């Protein structure tokens, strides 16, 4: 059971509409971290930009970055 209510619909917020639609396009649904961060759409948008900048930085090869994400998910008990 989640500790906070998960948000899966934009409810008229233009930031949420864009972010939720983009995530559904890529993953087929809204991921759990997004559902939690959706309580504050500006923070959600900023966090997504941060994640994108890490991906685009080129500091880690794409295949290693995928392994890092998988390992962090495993450490946190997330079956992602």
C-alpha positions as CSV (number, residue, x, y, z in Angstrom):
1,X,0.0,0.0,0.0
2,X,1.5,3.4,-1.0
3,X,2.3,5.8,1.8
4,X,1.0,8.8,-0.3
5,X,-1.8,8.9,-2.9
6,X,-0.5,8.1,-6.3
7,X,-1.4,10.6,-9.1
8,X,-2.0,9.1,-12.5
9,X,-4.2,11.7,-14.2
10,X,-3.3,15.3,-15.0
11,X,-6.4,16.8,-13.4
12,X,-6.2,19.9,-15.7
13,X,-2.5,20.7,-14.9
14,X,-0.7,21.3,-18.2
15,X,2.7,20.2,-16.8
16,X,1.3,16.9,-15.6
17,X,-0.5,16.4,-18.9
18,X,2.7,16.6,-20.8
19,X,4.8,14.5,-18.4
20,X,2.2,11.8,-18.0
21,X,1.6,11.5,-21.7
22,X,5.3,11.3,-22.4
23,X,5.8,8.5,-19.9
24,X,2.9,6.6,-21.2
25,X,4.3,6.9,-24.7
26,X,7.7,5.5,-23.6
27,X,6.7,2.9,-20.9
28,X,3.0,2.2,-21.6
29,X,2.0,3.6,-18.1
30,X,3.1,6.1,-15.5
31,X,6.0,4.9,-13.4
32,X,5.7,4.9,-9.6
33,X,8.3,7.7,-8.9
34,X,6.3,10.0,-11.3
35,X,3.1,9.1,-9.5
36,X,4.6,10.3,-6.3
37,X,6.3,13.4,-7.7
38,X,3.2,14.5,-9.5
39,X,2.0,16.1,-6.3
40,X,4.3,19.0,-7.2
41,X,4.4,19.3,-11.0
42,X,7.2,21.8,-11.2
43,X,9.5,19.5,-9.1
44,X,8.4,16.6,-11.4
45,X,9.4,18.5,-14.5
46,X,12.7,19.6,-12.9
47,X,13.5,16.0,-11.8
48,X,12.8,14.7,-15.3
49,X,15.2,17.3,-16.8
50,X,17.8,16.2,-14.3
51,X,17.4,12.5,-15.3
52,X,17.6,13.5,-18.9
53,X,20.8,15.5,-18.4
54,X,22.4,12.5,-16.7
55,X,21.5,10.3,-19.7
56,X,22.7,12.9,-22.2
57,X,26.0,13.8,-20.4
58,X,27.9,11.0,-22.0
59,X,29.9,10.5,-18.7
60,X,28.7,6.9,-18.6
61,X,28.2,4.6,-21.7
62,X,24.5,3.9,-22.3
63,X,24.9,0.2,-21.6
64,X,26.6,0.9,-18.2
65,X,24.0,3.5,-17.3
66,X,21.3,0.9,-17.9
67,X,23.1,-1.5,-15.5
68,X,23.5,1.3,-12.9
69,X,19.7,1.9,-13.1
70,X,19.0,-1.8,-12.7
71,X,21.3,-2.1,-9.8
72,X,19.9,0.9,-7.9
73,X,16.4,-0.5,-8.5
74,X,17.5,-3.9,-7.1
75,X,19.0,-2.2,-4.0
76,X,15.8,-0.3,-3.4
77,X,13.7,-3.5,-3.9
78,X,12.1,-2.2,-7.1
79,X,11.5,-4.8,-9.8
80,X,12.1,-2.3,-12.6
